[in-house]
Amino acid sequence: MTADRSVLPRQCRGQAGMPHEAPHTAPPCCAGPDRENHSGKDSTGSDAGSDAEGQRNQAVFTPDGLTARAMGISCAAACNPACSDPELRRLLTASGISAWQTDRLREVLALAAEASPYYRQALQGVDPASISARGGLHRLPLLHADVLRRAPLSLLCTSQDDVARVVTLDTSGTSGRPKRLFFSEEDLNATVEFFSWGMLSVGHPGDTVLAVLPGERPASVGRLLGTALENAGMRSVAGNMGQGAPALARLAHTEKAAVIVGSASHVRHLALAWQQAGYDPGSIHTVLLCWDSVPPAVAGLIRRIFGCRVLVHWGMTETGLGGALGCGHQGLHLREADLLAEVIDPVTGTPLPDGQEGELVITTLRRRTMPLIRYRTGDLARLLAGACPCGSPLRRISPGRGRTGEGITLPDGGSLYPADLDNILLPLAGLHDFEACWQPWAGTPLQITLYPAPAAGTDRTLRQQAEKALADSPLPAALTRHGGTMFHVARTAPQAGFGKRRIRVIPQGTPPLNSGESYHEQLP
Ligand SMILES: [Zn+2]
C-alpha cells in the first residue's frame, strides 16, 4: 500500500510548511496558529479537568478545517491547516455538521442495503429517509464485533479488488477467531489526512516527532502517521520500546524531538528514563498519548517531567485508526467527517443521553468498501454536552476507564479496570511496571507483581510504597474486604510490547500463586 502523499491540498502545501521552508508563511487572511501559546499545563483530554482556561490557544483546531473541506465549505481554513480564518467559525456549525452527516448516513444506508449481503438482511424495511444523524438511529440494528469475526466479507459493499489492506485483529476474546477489517486506498488516505491535520494541532511544521507506535507492517499506524507527518511538514522518527526506555530517551534528545506520540505506559517509561539521564526539560513541547487508556496520574507525571502539554487521541482499527483528538480542554473532538458516534447502555443497548457513560457506538460515514453501521466498539465513553472553549463545533467524547468486559467485577458489584491500577501505581517513580491478576475464588483475589525501575530502592520500600498508594486510593473497599491484595516484587520485567494492559483473570482450578510466581495463560 502506498498512501497518497498529496493529502493536503496542493495549493496549501507551501503554506503548511515543508521541512525546508519557512514554517509559517500563511496567506494574508491568516493570523496563523499561536505557536508560543503552549501553556505547559493543558488538560489530558479526560475528566481530570481543564487547566487550560485563560491560556487558550486561539488558533483554529485544525480538524475543523478538515471537516469543512470534507463538507465542501469554501474558506481559507478549509484549505490550509495553518489558517485561523474567522469565516470558518461562521460557516462550520454543529447543526451544519449534523445535517451533512445525515446526508452521508442516508447514502451509506442505501449503499449497504443494496450491496452488502449482511446489511441487505439487517436493514430490511428501513427507510433511510426516516433516519437522521440525531434521530431514529436506535431503529437500526447494532453491529456486533462477532460479525467481524464470523463473516467479515458479508459486510463488503464493493469488489474485493478495491481492498488495499486487510487488518486482522487478534483479540483476547474467547471466540478463537480474530476480527477482520477491509480498507480501500481511499480509506487509508482519509486516515493519513486526518493524522496530518490533527498533528498540525499537536505540533508545527518543522517539528521532529518521535512516534513510539507499531510500524512494522505496511499501513500500520506508525507508517500512516509517518506519511501524515511528512505531508504536514514535520519530521518523523520511529521508536520502539524494544530498544529500551534509556535508548528511546537518548533518541528523543539527540534528534531534538519536539513532540512524542505513544501510549501512556510507554511514554511514562521514556519520561522516567529522560529524567534519570538528566536531560533538560523544555525541548519537548507536546506529548500525544494514544493507543491505550490514559490514567490522569500518568499524564500528570509525564507533564511534570517534560514540562509540556499533554494531549490525547482516541481511535481504534475499526474507526480507521483515527477517531478523536484532544484540543487541550475537556474531552476529545470527534472525527465527525468520517464518524457518527452514539453512546448506549452496554447491557440493554438503549441510547444514553449526553453526559452519561456507556458503550461507544460508531457509524462510518464515508467508507464504501466496508462501512460499519452502529458498530459496538466495546469502549466506554460519554458524549459531552455543550460547546468546547476552543470554539470547535466538533462534538466531544470523554473516554471512560476502559472497555466493556475489561474490568473485573468485585464481590460488591463494583468494578476495577486496569486503568484504575495504572492510575494508582504508575506514578511511583521506583516502579518500572507491574502485572495484576485476579483469582476471586482464592483467598487473595488480587495479586500484583511489581517490577522495580533500575535505580529503585529496596524491594521492601517499593512494596511499602505500592501498599500505601493502594490504601490511599479510592479503590472500592470491597477489594480489601475480599481478601485484600498481595504484592510481590520480581526482577525480570516482561518485554513492553504494544498489547493493551489488562488484569488477568485466572480460571478456577489453577493453583493459587505463590509470591514471586507469575501466571502465564495457555494460548490456544
Ligand atoms: Zn476543543
Boltz pocket constraint, residues with backbone or C-beta under 6 A from the ligand:
constraints:
  - pocket:
      binder: B
      contacts: [[A, 61], [A, 327], [A, 328], [A, 329], [A, 330], [A, 333], [A, 388], [A, 389], [A, 390], [A, 391], [A, 392]]
      max_distance: 6.0
